[in-house]
Amino acid sequence: MRIHVDDKLTILSIDCEVEGIKETQFLAMSDGECVGRVGVKAEGLQVATMRQLFVAESHRGQGIGKTLVAECVRKAREAGCLTLNLTVAKCNRQIVSFYNPLGFIAAVEFEDEEIVMVLPLRVIRRIDSTASDSDLLESLNELYGFIAAFLRDAPEEAPLKVRKAMERARKRLGKTENEEVPT
């Protein structure tokens, strides 16, 4: 599918399979040349994953990256996903500062210097300083639901890291290893 942006930029949408996983690739085309690309896995998932955003150095600063991210957000919302996630290297401050103004937040930092950034696609609950303990617990349960969905929907992304994060959260909440965290 072609998405006309302006006289100089067209976005192509291509549904394909990458390493056995269905993915949509968005290609930014300018004067017949591919100047940017990104992939998003969203179909049938609660947690969409965006990966490998790239814009040619000669075309940076023109809004192409933001346009590609916007297409991923649109695709994830159309698929009914709750969040759009991506993983970046912690040392790549430039890309982290690119995603922050777009609404992505650093949700998990791993020991191996990776950051999982998350963009909520819909608000489930707003919590403020007056929230009761039961509201906070309910919000934590929803967060565990997101983590469980991530494990189920994107096991190839980092299941060991997410399991370790859930184990640490269980310990903080006083849950035993065999005790389920309610979702």
DAWO-V287861 format. One record per backbone hydrogen bond with DSSP energy under -1.0 kcal/mol. NH is the residue of the N-H (numbers start at 1). CO is the residue of the C=O. E is the energy in kcal/mol with one decimal. If there is no record, write none. Layout:
((NH	CO	E) (NH	CO	E))
This chain:
((3	11	-3.0) (5	9	-1.9) (6	9	-2.0) (10	29	-2.2) (11	3	-3.1) (12	27	-2.9) (13	1	-2.9) (14	25	-2.8) (16	23	-3.0) (18	21	-2.9) (21	18	-1.5) (23	16	-2.8) (24	40	-2.8) (25	14	-3.2) (26	38	-2.8) (27	12	-2.6) (28	36	-2.8) (29	10	-3.5) (30	33	-2.9) (33	30	-1.8) (35	28	-3.1) (36	28	-1.0) (37	54	-2.4) (38	26	-1.5) (39	51	-2.5) (40	24	-2.1) (41	49	-2.6) (45	42	-2.1) (48	83	-2.7) (49	41	-2.1) (50	85	-3.1) (51	39	-2.9) (54	37	-2.5) (56	35	-3.2) (59	56	-2.4) (60	57	-1.2) (67	63	-2.0) (68	64	-2.5) (69	65	-2.5) (70	66	-2.5) (71	67	-1.8) (72	68	-1.8) (73	69	-2.5) (74	70	-2.5) (75	71	-2.5) (76	72	-2.6) (77	73	-2.7) (78	74	-2.6) (79	75	-1.7) (80	77	-1.6) (81	76	-2.5) (82	46	-3.5) (83	46	-1.4) (84	119	-2.0) (85	48	-3.0) (86	117	-2.0) (88	115	-2.6) (90	113	-3.7) (92	89	-1.7) (93	91	-1.8) (96	92	-1.9) (97	93	-2.7) (99	95	-2.1) (100	96	-2.0) (102	99	-1.1) (103	100	-2.0) (104	99	-1.7) (105	118	-2.4) (107	116	-2.8) (108	116	-1.5) (110	114	-2.9) (113	110	-1.5) (115	88	-3.0) (116	108	-2.9) (117	86	-2.9) (118	105	-2.6) (119	84	-2.3) (121	82	-3.0) (131	128	-1.9) (136	132	-2.3) (137	133	-2.7) (138	134	-2.4) (139	135	-2.3) (140	136	-2.4) (141	137	-2.4) (142	138	-1.9) (143	139	-2.2) (144	140	-2.5) (145	141	-1.9) (146	142	-2.0) (147	143	-2.3) (148	144	-3.0) (149	145	-2.5) (150	146	-2.5) (151	147	-2.5) (152	148	-2.4) (153	149	-3.5) (154	150	-2.6) (157	154	-1.9) (159	155	-1.1) (162	158	-2.3) (163	159	-2.8) (164	160	-2.3) (165	161	-2.1) (166	162	-2.5) (167	163	-2.4) (168	164	-2.3) (169	165	-2.1) (170	166	-2.6) (171	167	-2.2) (172	168	-2.1) (173	169	-1.9) (175	170	-2.9))
